[in-house]
């Protein structure tokens, strides 16, 4: 749990349902160290999720089925992490009406720039929201914001999270100003 979420003073608790609201998928379990950050962000807000390997290249039929059935299974957002050619987010977006958030996963070569360009350059009509290279935490937070658009308790929790971020920034500025003043 992050420092910001731990400091939330919201009395209402986001109800956890048994049915996952967010699907976190990736092309390989080697992407999990990055994608885990999305899961952690969702868990901090009490948003139920599922995580799985759904490779666009190694298991295309299963990947298409996952995307086509996602909404009927109760998912409301899909977070798809991919490295290299990074087809998973776009392919899922092409077969589901749900919002898809793409996470470019950095690999050994090209530092994830290839993944970023593959995910962000989708053709017209097939949108994929894309976060920074390795930005799975922001993908989780974006999924929370998408869900919060129709969930008042979750929206209040996000507002408290944002207020806590602001307080942390103010505290950092105060500390820096004090340190700089001692140097004069």
Residue pairs with C-beta under 8 A, 6 or more apart in sequence:
1 40
1 43
1 44
2 44
3 168
4 161
4 164
4 165
4 168
5 44
5 45
5 161
5 164
7 164
7 167
8 157
8 160
8 161
8 164
9 160
10 156
10 157
10 160
12 153
12 156
12 157
13 46
13 153
14 45
14 46
14 47
14 151
14 153
14 154
14 157
15 46
15 153
16 46
16 47
16 48
17 48
18 48
19 48
19 73
19 74
20 48
20 49
20 50
20 73
20 74
20 75
21 47
21 48
21 49
21 74
21 75
21 76
21 77
21 147
22 42
22 47
22 48
22 49
22 50
22 75
22 76
22 77
22 78
22 79
22 140
22 143
22 147
23 49
23 50
23 51
23 52
23 66
23 70
23 75
23 77
23 78
23 79
24 35
24 38
24 39
24 42
24 49
24 50
24 51
24 52
24 79
24 81
25 51
25 52
25 53
25 54
25 66
25 78
25 79
25 80
25 81
25 88
25 92
26 32
26 35
26 51
26 53
26 54
26 80
26 81
26 82
26 88
26 105
27 53
27 54
27 55
27 56
27 57
27 58
27 81
27 82
27 83
27 88
28 53
28 55
28 83
29 53
31 81
31 82
31 83
31 105
32 51
34 81
34 103
34 105
34 106
34 134
34 136
35 51
35 79
35 81
35 103
35 105
35 136
36 136
37 136
37 137
37 140
38 79
38 81
38 103
38 136
38 137
38 139
38 140
38 143
39 49
39 51
39 140
40 137
40 140
41 136
41 137
41 139
41 140
41 141
41 143
41 144
42 48
42 49
42 140
42 143
42 144
43 49
45 144
45 154
45 157
45 158
45 161
46 157
47 143
47 144
47 147
47 154
50 75
52 66
54 62
54 63
54 66
54 80
54 88
54 92
55 63
55 88
56 63
56 82
56 87
56 88
56 91
57 85
57 87
60 91
63 88
63 91
63 92
64 91
64 95
66 92
67 78
67 91
67 92
67 93
67 94
67 95
67 96
68 95
68 96
70 78
70 92
70 96
70 98
71 96
71 97
71 98
75 98
76 98
76 146
76 147
77 98
77 99
77 100
77 101
77 143
77 146
77 147
78 92
78 96
78 98
78 99
78 100
78 101
79 100
79 101
79 103
79 136
79 139
79 140
79 143
80 88
80 89
80 92
80 100
80 101
80 102
80 103
80 128
81 88
81 102
81 103
81 104
81 105
81 136
81 139
82 88
82 89
82 102
82 103
82 104
82 105
82 115
82 118
82 119
83 104
83 105
83 106
83 107
83 112
83 115
84 107
84 114
84 115
84 118
85 114
85 118
86 102
86 104
86 105
86 114
86 115
86 116
86 118
86 119
87 118
88 102
89 100
89 101
89 102
89 103
89 119
89 128
89 130
90 102
90 118
90 119
90 122
90 126
90 128
92 100
93 100
93 122
93 126
93 127
93 128
94 126
99 129
99 146
100 127
100 128
100 129
101 128
101 129
101 130
101 131
101 139
101 142
101 143
102 119
102 120
102 128
102 129
102 130
102 131
102 139
103 119
103 130
103 131
103 134
103 135
103 136
103 139
104 112
104 115
104 116
104 118
104 119
104 120
104 130
104 131
104 132
104 133
104 134
104 135
105 112
105 115
105 133
105 134
106 112
106 115
106 133
106 134
107 114
107 115
111 133
112 133
112 134
113 133
115 133
116 130
116 132
116 133
119 128
119 130
120 128
120 130
122 128
129 142
131 138
131 139
131 142
132 138
144 154
144 157
144 158
145 158
147 154
148 154
148 155
148 157
148 158
149 155
